[in-house]
Amino acid sequence: MQTRSLGSLAVKLSIIIERLAAYPCIFATGAMTVVVILGVLFRYVLQSPLSWSEEVARYLMIWAASLAISIGIMRREHLGITFLISRIPPSAQKYVAILVNLAVLWFLWILTKFGYYMALEGQTQLSPVLAKYRINMMWALSAIPVAGALAIIQTALQIVIDLFRSKEDFKT
């Protein structure tokens, strides 16, 4: 009974982490869309291009794509991993999925660790176009360690969920 509740707790935490990533991801995607439309409108209709629109849209896209990583992990939407796991015998799928997630966890740790150091170094670099607003690169570069940390938590939760799932209802 206690193992079932641990698996249920992991599922609930996984949903919370997904929402922590999803709402900012939706906001970043929407804001990126608005910035791109404004950039096109100002450049081609008003003949007065916005100097900052392309760079802001790029940073918003980086944040949205980075945050979407943990959402994809939670929903098990990595095509290569699900394809690999679905090709092995059902009796081994649970264990292979756990091993694959451990490898993903290791990669995410490296990504987050070096992304953190890179973001710290970005404190001393001003954004190329947004420099006149005194915006440093830390804000853009922080997408990697923040998203990496969320993905690490999500991957660890998926491992716990896999450990407590029965072989019969194991589907990737």
N, C-alpha and C positions, 0 to 999 in steps of 0.2 A: 504493500500500500504506500509506503514512504517513497519508493522508487517512482511510482506513478505520479506522486505529487511533485517530485523533483522535476520530472519530465514536463508536467503541466506548468510548473513555475517557469521553466526555461522557455516554453512556448509563449507564455504571457509576457515575459521580459523581451523576447524576440519581437513581438508585436509592438511593444513600447519603443524599442530601438528603431524599428522600421519607421514608426511615425516621427520619431525625433529627426530622422534623416529625410523623410518624405515631405514634410511641410516646408523646410527650407529649400529642398530640391524643387518643389513646385513653384515657390516664390522666385527662386533664381531663374527658372525657365521662363516664367511669365515676365519677369523684369527684363530678361535678355530679349525676349520677343518685342517688348515695348521699345527698348533701346535701339534695336535693329530697325524697327519701323520708323522711329524718329530720325535715325541716321539717314535712311533712304529718303524720307520726306524732306529733310533739311537739305540734303545734297542735290537731289534731282528736281524737286518741286520748287523749293524756296531759293535754290542756288546759293546756299550759305551753309556749307558742311559743318557739322559739329566735330570738333577736333578730338573729342573724348569718346564718341559712341562706339567705335570699333574696339578700343581697348577695354572699355567697361563690359561690352558684350562678350568679349573673349574671357574675361575673368569670371563673369557669371556662368558662362558655359563650362569652364573648368570646375567651378563649385558644384554645378548641377550634375555633371558627369561623375565627379568624385563621390558625391553623396549617394548617387544611385548605385554605387558598388555594394553597399551594405543591404540595400533593398533587394538587389539581385541575389545576394547570398541567402537572404532570408527566404526568398521565393524559389530558390534553387533553379535559377534561370541561366546558369552558365552552360552554354551548349556543349562545349568540349567535355566538361566534367560529367554532365548527365548522360551524354552519349557514351562515354567510356564506361560508366557504372552500369548502364542498362545492358551492355554487351557481355557482362560476366554473369555467372550462375547466380540466381536469386539468393542462395544460401550464403554467398560471399559478399553480396552487395553492401550489406550493413558495415562490414569490416573494411572493405575497400573505401567506402564513403568516409569513414572515420579517418583512415590513413590519408586520403586525399585532402580532407579538411585540415589535418595536422600540417601537411605540406603548405597549404594555402595560409594557414596561421603563421608559419615561419616566414613566408614571403611577405605577408602583411606587416609582421613585426619589423622586418628590414626596411620596408617601404616607409612605415610610420617613423621609425627611428631617424632615418636619413632625411625624410621630409621635414621632421621637426628641426633638425640642425639647419636645413636649407631655409626654413621659414625664419629662424633666428637670425641668420645672416642677411635675410631680406629686410631686416629693420634698418639697416644702414644704406639701403638702395632705394632711391625714389623711383616711382613708376615713370616710364618714359614720357607719356603724354600727360599724366595726371600730376606731374611733379609740381606744377604751379599751385596745386591745392595741397601740397605737402603730404601726399599719400605715398607711403612706402610699400615696398613689394611684399612685406610680411603678410598683408591682408590677402593678396592673391595666392601666395605660396602656402598659407595656412590650410588651404583646402586639402592638401595631401595628408598631413598628420591628423587633422580632424576626421576626415573621411576614413583614414586608415584605422584610427582608434575605434570608430563605430563598426568598421568591418571586422576588426579583431574580436570585439565583443559579440557581434552577430555570428561569426564563425565558431567561437567557443560555445555559444548557445546551441548552434546547430549540432555540434559534437555531442553535447549533453542530450539533446533531443534524440539524436541517432542512437545513443547508448541505451536509452530507455524505450525505444520503439521496438515492437515485436517484428520478427522477420516477415510475418504475413502482411502487415500493413506498411512495409518498407517499400516506398515508391519514390523514385527521384524525379 
